[in-house]
Amino acid sequence: MPGYGTDWPADSAEFCPHPDATDIFVVGTYKLEQPETPHPQQLHAADDAEDRDSPPPETPKKPQKRRGKCLLFRVENGSAKIPQFQLLQETELAAILDMKWCHRAPSARPLLGIADSEGHITLHELHNDENRLQLVQKISCASSETLCLSLDWSNRRNPADGLGNLIVSLSDGSLSLLQPESSAGLTVTDSWHAHDYEPWIAAWDYWNTNVVYSGGDDLKMKGWDIRQGGSQPIFVNKRFDAGVTTIQSHPYIEHILAVGSYDNTVRIFDTRKPLVPLTQADVGGGAWRVKWHPSEARKNDLLVACMHDGFKVVKFNLASGEPDGDFALAASGQPWEIVRRFDEHSSLAYGVDWSFAQGEGKHETLVASASFYDHTLHLWRA
């Protein structure tokens, strides 16, 4: 099955959850510009210095340039088993590391948040009648040398006319909290040092939006109460064998958290006991993104971008949210199984998402997946 070429390496895919725009999805790309070849005179100067047993003169280093595009698509015939899709718009930005749509009320325009490689969060409103995204705000979270690595909106379970709070993780080890200020959009209201190495992910507890979780290359997952201003974490889980890359709170079952790591494992935690997983699934490749199914009817299904081993759907034997639900999961004879895999990509499996469209009949849910070095997009069903 031929994929769609995204020109630049693709690392993010997000379907729009707004009821008037479930046929819309975006793909983010990340291109690292190659440094220029040194001028021949600089090479000769270095050779001369080597002959004299002295250090060569330092060549002024240009900061690496990272470029990105947000590609806006519309699904043309969503009822087809594998539908066609149309590119509506390309928006050039700094390189994109993560994107998330804000869950808003039907009366509000769809709005997309983008985390980029120059320390910015940009907010873009969808003008569906004009098939385009329009930039409405650009917020600086850090210096232009710092990458915004991930972002998450707090209001997944409570869509509103306005904006939710936004949590952002940054390559300098910090987390930034962005909150709405009247009608002027978002502003950075707090920032704190969270990890000693890159915090690849920050995510809200959708059931208690005073709490955020973060994970990073220091092999730690931490919980934070934003009312405490980041003074100290509410817990630290150090029991990972590799960096923590992805976290998502369950939108339908309170206390359930999916956490992925470079160690090829997705762990399911009860947030009341965040140090020991209820179960863990070997997904075969580093788990870069995890996404719970957007429909309550399929609340056991988790979509995983498995980096070196394609994309998979893992079905967990989750109880229906009763107080003893955690026991039912932990005691199950088969707590999880891989029920679908997609191996058409030939490179790092990074970006993936479920469609929010309802009533697709007998077909399974539409999925968009994007891979890096082969810069390829696929639509498939799971």
KEMARKE-853956 format. One line per field, with one value per residue (C-alpha): residue in three letters; chain; x, y, z. Coordinates in nm, 4 decimals, decimal comma. Layout:
REM residues N
residuo	ALA/...
cadena	A/...
xx	X/...
yy	Y/...
zz	Z/...
***
This chain:
REM residues 382
residuo	MET/PRO/GLY/TYR/GLY/THR/ASP/TRP/PRO/ALA/ASP/SER/ALA/GLU/PHE/CYS/PRO/HIS/PRO/ASP/ALA/THR/ASP/ILE/PHE/VAL/VAL/GLY/THR/TYR/LYS/LEU/GLU/GLN/PRO/GLU/THR/PRO/HIS/PRO/GLN/GLN/LEU/HIS/ALA/ALA/ASP/ASP/ALA/GLU/ASP/ARG/ASP/SER/PRO/PRO/PRO/GLU/THR/PRO/LYS/LYS/PRO/GLN/LYS/ARG/ARG/GLY/LYS/CYS/LEU/LEU/PHE/ARG/VAL/GLU/ASN/GLY/SER/ALA/LYS/ILE/PRO/GLN/PHE/GLN/LEU/LEU/GLN/GLU/THR/GLU/LEU/ALA/ALA/ILE/LEU/ASP/MET/LYS/TRP/CYS/HIS/ARG/ALA/PRO/SER/ALA/ARG/PRO/LEU/LEU/GLY/ILE/ALA/ASP/SER/GLU/GLY/HIS/ILE/THR/LEU/HIS/GLU/LEU/HIS/ASN/ASP/GLU/ASN/ARG/LEU/GLN/LEU/VAL/GLN/LYS/ILE/SER/CYS/ALA/SER/SER/GLU/THR/LEU/CYS/LEU/SER/LEU/ASP/TRP/SER/ASN/ARG/ARG/ASN/PRO/ALA/ASP/GLY/LEU/GLY/ASN/LEU/ILE/VAL/SER/LEU/SER/ASP/GLY/SER/LEU/SER/LEU/LEU/GLN/PRO/GLU/SER/SER/ALA/GLY/LEU/THR/VAL/THR/ASP/SER/TRP/HIS/ALA/HIS/ASP/TYR/GLU/PRO/TRP/ILE/ALA/ALA/TRP/ASP/TYR/TRP/ASN/THR/ASN/VAL/VAL/TYR/SER/GLY/GLY/ASP/ASP/LEU/LYS/MET/LYS/GLY/TRP/ASP/ILE/ARG/GLN/GLY/GLY/SER/GLN/PRO/ILE/PHE/VAL/ASN/LYS/ARG/PHE/ASP/ALA/GLY/VAL/THR/THR/ILE/GLN/SER/HIS/PRO/TYR/ILE/GLU/HIS/ILE/LEU/ALA/VAL/GLY/SER/TYR/ASP/ASN/THR/VAL/ARG/ILE/PHE/ASP/THR/ARG/LYS/PRO/LEU/VAL/PRO/LEU/THR/GLN/ALA/ASP/VAL/GLY/GLY/GLY/ALA/TRP/ARG/VAL/LYS/TRP/HIS/PRO/SER/GLU/ALA/ARG/LYS/ASN/ASP/LEU/LEU/VAL/ALA/CYS/MET/HIS/ASP/GLY/PHE/LYS/VAL/VAL/LYS/PHE/ASN/LEU/ALA/SER/GLY/GLU/PRO/ASP/GLY/ASP/PHE/ALA/LEU/ALA/ALA/SER/GLY/GLN/PRO/TRP/GLU/ILE/VAL/ARG/ARG/PHE/ASP/GLU/HIS/SER/SER/LEU/ALA/TYR/GLY/VAL/ASP/TRP/SER/PHE/ALA/GLN/GLY/GLU/GLY/LYS/HIS/GLU/THR/LEU/VAL/ALA/SER/ALA/SER/PHE/TYR/ASP/HIS/THR/LEU/HIS/LEU/TRP/ARG/ALA
cadena	A/A/A/A/A/A/A/A/A/A/A/A/A/A/A/A/A/A/A/A/A/A/A/A/A/A/A/A/A/A/A/A/A/A/A/A/A/A/A/A/A/A/A/A/A/A/A/A/A/A/A/A/A/A/A/A/A/A/A/A/A/A/A/A/A/A/A/A/A/A/A/A/A/A/A/A/A/A/A/A/A/A/A/A/A/A/A/A/A/A/A/A/A/A/A/A/A/A/A/A/A/A/A/A/A/A/A/A/A/A/A/A/A/A/A/A/A/A/A/A/A/A/A/A/A/A/A/A/A/A/A/A/A/A/A/A/A/A/A/A/A/A/A/A/A/A/A/A/A/A/A/A/A/A/A/A/A/A/A/A/A/A/A/A/A/A/A/A/A/A/A/A/A/A/A/A/A/A/A/A/A/A/A/A/A/A/A/A/A/A/A/A/A/A/A/A/A/A/A/A/A/A/A/A/A/A/A/A/A/A/A/A/A/A/A/A/A/A/A/A/A/A/A/A/A/A/A/A/A/A/A/A/A/A/A/A/A/A/A/A/A/A/A/A/A/A/A/A/A/A/A/A/A/A/A/A/A/A/A/A/A/A/A/A/A/A/A/A/A/A/A/A/A/A/A/A/A/A/A/A/A/A/A/A/A/A/A/A/A/A/A/A/A/A/A/A/A/A/A/A/A/A/A/A/A/A/A/A/A/A/A/A/A/A/A/A/A/A/A/A/A/A/A/A/A/A/A/A/A/A/A/A/A/A/A/A/A/A/A/A/A/A/A/A/A/A/A/A/A/A/A/A/A/A/A/A/A/A/A/A/A/A/A/A/A/A/A/A/A/A/A/A/A/A/A/A/A/A/A/A/A/A
xx	0,0000/0,1696/0,2005/0,1756/0,5104/0,5332/0,8609/1,0199/1,0473/0,7082/0,6766/0,3230/-0,0336/-0,3515/-0,7189/-0,9455/-1,1962/-1,4362/-1,7779/-1,7841/-1,4347/-1,3772/-1,2724/-0,9721/-0,6276/-0,2786/0,0716/0,3818/0,7295/1,0822/1,3774/1,7270/1,9210/2,2666/2,5514/2,7448/3,0769/3,3688/3,5442/3,8712/4,0759/3,9387/4,0447/4,3973/4,4231/4,3330/4,5962/4,8641/4,7759/4,8041/5,1586/5,2524/5,1123/4,8757/4,4980/4,3285/4,1425/3,7808/3,5371/3,2366/2,9458/2,6189/2,3178/2,1512/1,8451/1,5381/1,2449/0,8976/0,5599/0,2092/0,0228/-0,3568/-0,5619/-0,9278/-1,0602/-1,2649/-1,4790/-1,4738/-1,7146/-1,4732/-1,2610/-0,9426/-1,0567/-0,8865/-0,7605/-0,6676/-0,3900/-0,5547/-0,2669/0,1020/0,2129/0,5892/0,7161/1,0177/1,0438/0,7374/0,7800/0,4207/0,0687/-0,2627/-0,6125/-0,7916/-1,1241/-1,3735/-1,7503/-1,9269/-1,9877/-1,6100/-1,3693/-1,1357/-0,7942/-0,4569/-0,1552/0,1907/0,5188/0,8226/1,2022/1,2559/1,0891/0,7467/0,3911/0,1763/-0,2052/-0,3915/-0,7676/-0,9281/-1,1387/-1,3201/-1,5099/-1,1790/-0,9870/-0,7072/-0,5458/-0,4858/-0,2220/-0,3850/-0,1043/0,2668/0,3901/0,7572/0,8259/1,2069/1,5015/1,5141/1,7827/1,5382/1,2968/0,9355/0,9132/0,5476/0,2211/-0,1169/-0,4493/-0,6205/-0,9824/-1,0084/-1,3080/-1,4685/-1,4811/-1,5645/-1,5917/-1,2579/-0,9194/-0,7960/-0,4657/-0,1621/0,1389/0,4607/0,7853/1,1124/1,4545/1,6256/1,4501/1,1710/0,7928/0,5905/0,2292/0,0260/-0,3148/-0,5846/-0,5810/-0,9220/-0,9702/-0,6031/-0,5167/-0,2571/0,0272/0,3082/0,2089/0,4689/0,7812/1,0007/1,2926/1,1491/1,4109/1,7882/1,7628/1,5080/1,1501/1,0004/0,6471/0,4151/0,0485/-0,2507/-0,4533/-0,7809/-0,9763/-0,7852/-0,6544/-0,4438/-0,2100/0,0329/0,2712/0,6088/0,8679/1,2163/1,5573/1,6537/1,4477/1,1909/0,8198/0,7041/0,3732/0,3210/0,0477/0,0404/-0,0907/0,2487/0,4331/0,6708/0,8481/0,8599/0,6976/0,4119/0,5854/0,8917/0,8944/1,2550/1,1733/1,2237/1,4965/1,5087/1,3742/1,0036/0,8603/0,4811/0,1991/-0,1776/-0,4521/-0,7539/-1,0473/-1,3112/-1,1633/-1,0479/-0,7021/-0,5770/-0,2564/-0,0735/0,3030/0,5461/0,9243/1,2253/1,2469/0,9795/0,7209/0,3848/0,2919/-0,0573/-0,0652/-0,3307/-0,2490/-0,3212/-0,0263/0,2052/0,5219/0,4114/0,2310/-0,0898/0,0407/0,2936/0,2887/0,5917/0,5158/0,8371/0,9803/1,0276/0,6826/0,6878/0,3135/0,0156/-0,3460/-0,6547/-0,9452/-1,1741/-1,4919/-1,6041/-1,7240/-1,3584/-1,2031/-0,9772/-0,7923/-0,4622/-0,2914/0,0880/0,3602/0,6361/0,9295/1,1394/0,8479/0,5596/0,2200/0,0039/-0,3289/-0,3020/-0,6238/-0,6062/-0,8448/-0,9578/-1,2466/-1,5295/-1,4107/-1,5456/-1,3399/-1,1873/-1,1089/-0,7372/-0,7573/-0,9547/-0,6833/-0,3915/-0,5520/-0,6605/-0,5105/-0,4422/-0,4267/-0,3354/-0,2963/-0,1868/-0,4973/-0,3741/-0,0416/0,0485/0,3907/0,3719/0,6156/0,9871/1,1215/1,0730/0,7053/0,6391/0,3065/-0,0275/-0,3897/-0,7445/-1,0185/-1,2942/-1,5564/-1,8631/-2,0877/-1,8407/-2,0650/-1,9127/-1,5605/-1,3066/-1,1824/-0,9684/-0,6051/-0,3414/0,0240/0,3428/0,7047/1,0297/1,3170/1,0939/0,8656/0,5503/0,1838/-0,0661/-0,4369/-0,5607/-0,8254/-0,8048
yy	0,0000/0,3253/0,5951/0,9706/1,1508/1,4348/1,5702/1,6243/1,3678/1,3263/1,2846/1,3836/1,3071/1,4390/1,4070/1,6983/1,6122/1,9022/1,7641/1,9865/1,8861/1,5169/1,4789/1,7062/1,5893/1,7374/1,5985/1,7689/1,7482/1,8055/1,8751/1,9366/2,1518/2,0095/2,2351/2,4114/2,2629/2,4556/2,7009/2,5533/2,8244/2,7072/2,3507/2,4655/2,6687/2,3593/2,1544/2,4176/2,4244/2,0452/2,0683/2,3151/2,0881/2,3658/2,3580/2,4646/2,7934/2,7505/2,7720/2,9827/2,7424/2,8295/2,7120/2,4168/2,5207/2,3052/2,3615/2,2173/2,2214/2,1614/1,9756/2,0138/1,7346/1,6514/1,2956/1,2881/0,9748/0,8711/0,5794/0,4000/0,1239/0,3151/0,6693/0,9255/1,2488/1,5916/1,8293/2,1633/2,3755/2,3757/2,6070/2,6603/2,6891/2,5902/2,2112/2,0526/1,8092/1,7707/1,8928/1,8669/1,9924/2,1628/1,9917/2,2759/2,3206/2,2956/2,6732/2,7485/2,7171/2,4153/2,5169/2,3446/2,3876/2,3226/2,2742/2,3798/2,3624/2,7304/2,7424/2,8457/2,7248/2,8460/2,8381/2,8023/2,8277/2,6168/2,8133/2,5132/2,7086/2,8345/2,5071/2,6722/2,7190/3,0750/3,1672/3,3379/3,3407/3,2682/3,2145/3,2000/2,9397/2,9535/3,0765/2,9915/2,7264/2,5294/2,2788/2,2447/1,8649/1,7953/1,9602/1,8572/2,0339/1,9936/1,9978/1,6662/1,5606/1,9066/2,0825/2,4524/2,7664/2,8902/2,7264/2,4721/2,4967/2,3763/2,1895/2,1926/1,9988/2,1564/2,0226/2,2137/1,9820/2,2189/2,2165/2,5280/2,5901/2,8073/2,9369/3,1481/3,5204/3,6714/3,6809/3,7332/3,3628/3,1837/3,3131/3,1324/3,1412/2,9024/2,7114/2,4742/2,2355/1,8842/1,6451/1,6289/1,5120/1,5753/1,5382/1,3857/1,4059/1,6045/1,5128/1,6090/1,3878/1,4419/1,3578/1,5939/1,8909/2,0117/1,7199/1,6701/1,3835/1,4023/1,1537/1,1849/1,0529/1,0409/0,7174/0,8787/0,9488/1,2236/1,3639/1,7345/1,9365/2,2712/2,4393/2,3719/2,5569/2,2736/2,3009/1,9231/1,6279/1,4400/1,1142/0,9946/0,6540/0,5499/0,1938/0,2318/0,0646/0,3439/0,6922/0,7640/0,8903/0,9063/0,9310/0,9535/0,9667/0,7510/0,9697/0,7180/0,5321/0,7358/0,6632/0,4749/0,5954/0,4514/0,5106/0,4223/0,3969/0,3376/-0,0048/-0,1473/-0,1535/0,0116/0,0123/0,0691/0,2433/0,3188/0,6806/0,6074/0,3602/0,5153/0,3219/-0,0281/-0,0941/-0,2930/-0,4654/-0,4068/-0,4962/-0,5712/-0,3803/-0,4782/-0,1323/0,1842/0,3319/0,6928/0,7688/0,6058/0,7025/0,5601/0,5029/0,8110/0,6009/0,4705/0,1524/0,0706/0,2037/-0,1024/-0,0260/0,1605/0,2751/0,2689/0,4113/0,1547/0,3400/0,0481/-0,1970/-0,0238/0,0693/-0,1527/-0,1669/-0,3250/-0,4385/-0,4299/-0,6212/-0,3141/-0,3350/-0,0873/0,1561/-0,0062/0,0503/-0,2969/-0,2402/-0,2370/-0,5818/-0,7167/-0,6020/-0,7251/-1,0649/-1,1309/-1,4386/-1,2455/-0,8769/-0,7613/-0,8708/-0,7101/-0,7188/-0,5206/-0,4163/-0,1990/-0,2535/-0,0594/0,2083/0,1502/0,3970/0,5202/0,5019/0,8309/1,0027/0,8248/0,8995/0,7659/0,9469/1,0951/1,0442/0,8541/0,6185/0,4733/0,1696/-0,1766/-0,0492/-0,0171/0,3233/0,5261/0,5759/0,8161/0,7186/0,9043/0,7893/0,9795/0,9080/0,7772/1,0825/0,8812/0,9132/0,6268/0,6009/0,2598/0,1073/-0,0680
zz	0,0000/-0,1089/0,1528/0,1158/0,1058/0,3591/0,2054/0,5466/0,8297/1,0007/1,3768/1,4774/1,3645/1,5257/1,4289/1,5150/1,7926/1,7176/1,6126/1,3019/1,1886/1,2587/0,8936/0,9585/1,0671/1,0825/1,0428/1,1832/1,0332/1,1606/0,9298/1,0643/0,8200/0,7508/0,8709/0,6002/0,4847/0,6369/0,4074/0,2636/0,4365/0,7726/0,6940/0,5993/0,9197/1,1191/0,9333/1,0020/1,3696/1,3860/1,2390/1,5153/1,7919/1,8971/1,9092/1,5849/1,5824/1,6759/1,3892/1,4876/1,5307/1,3716/1,5678/1,4004/1,2051/1,2486/1,0171/1,0173/0,8494/0,9762/0,7020/0,7166/0,5560/0,5019/0,4711/0,1507/0,1822/0,5446/0,4944/0,2618/0,4087/0,3221/0,2410/0,0219/0,1730/0,0439/0,1484/0,2298/0,3609/0,4524/0,7346/0,7701/1,1266/1,3290/1,3532/1,5148/1,8047/1,9220/1,8410/2,0240/1,9447/2,2323/2,3103/2,2703/2,2711/1,9319/1,9395/1,9456/1,6541/1,6566/1,7913/1,7534/1,9814/1,8351/2,0244/1,8221/1,8252/1,9081/2,2505/2,1221/2,1515/1,8634/1,8632/1,5334/1,4774/1,2077/0,9599/0,8204/0,5552/0,4148/0,4583/0,6534/0,9916/1,1089/1,3651/1,6628/1,9230/1,9608/2,3183/2,4141/2,6834/2,6672/2,4589/2,0886/2,1603/2,3780/2,2235/2,3337/2,3409/2,4238/2,5227/2,6616/2,7233/3,0595/2,9400/2,7525/2,9613/2,9847/2,6483/2,6791/2,4681/2,5974/2,6377/2,8867/3,0683/2,8785/3,0166/2,8122/2,8584/2,7402/2,6460/2,9299/3,1782/3,2745/3,2602/3,1777/3,2772/3,0410/3,1471/2,9783/3,0521/2,9736/2,5966/2,5171/2,4868/2,6990/2,9128/3,0964/3,4640/3,6093/3,5117/3,7124/3,6776/3,6578/3,5127/3,4798/3,1171/2,8422/2,9678/2,6539/2,7848/3,0101/3,0485/3,2611/3,4869/3,3004/3,6189/3,8476/3,6554/3,9456/3,8678/3,5799/3,5063/3,3363/3,2150/3,0763/2,9833/3,3530/3,3657/3,5939/3,5933/3,8281/3,9452/4,0186/4,1861/4,0048/4,3222/4,4810/4,2040/4,1194/4,4545/4,4832/4,3051/4,4694/4,3668/4,1747/4,0045/3,9349/3,8259/3,4511/3,2462/2,9868/2,9236/2,9719/2,6420/2,6554/2,9108/2,8693/3,1308/3,0474/2,9344/3,0541/3,3532/3,6510/3,7980/3,4888/3,3237/3,0203/3,0187/2,7406/2,7457/2,5232/2,6913/2,4529/2,7312/2,7942/3,1614/3,3019/3,6395/3,8973/3,9829/4,3512/4,3454/4,0866/4,1738/4,0717/3,7404/3,7311/3,4208/3,1455/2,7778/2,5618/2,2419/2,0624/2,0009/2,2007/2,2682/2,1440/2,1651/2,3359/2,2598/2,4292/2,1898/2,1794/2,2089/2,5480/2,3780/2,3017/2,6204/2,6514/2,3258/2,3243/2,0042/2,0257/1,7993/1,8541/1,6937/1,5584/1,5308/1,3574/1,5009/1,7190/1,9015/2,2456/2,4133/2,7925/3,0152/3,2069/3,4500/3,4052/3,6675/3,9834/4,3001/4,2616/3,8927/3,9571/4,1169/3,8218/3,5812/3,7902/3,8562/3,4981/3,3351/3,0143/3,1037/2,7500/2,3893/2,0630/1,8416/1,5408/1,3961/1,0973/0,9400/0,6130/0,7362/0,6773/0,9335/1,2914/1,3902/1,5700/1,4992/1,5357/1,6254/1,6120/1,4222/1,6418/1,3661/1,4804/1,2883/1,0417/1,0124/0,9994/0,9460/1,2210/1,3366/1,0999/1,2078/1,0752/1,1210/1,0298/1,0185/1,0261/0,7883/0,5074/0,5647/0,5053/0,6063/0,5990/0,6739/0,7898/1,0134/1,3470
***
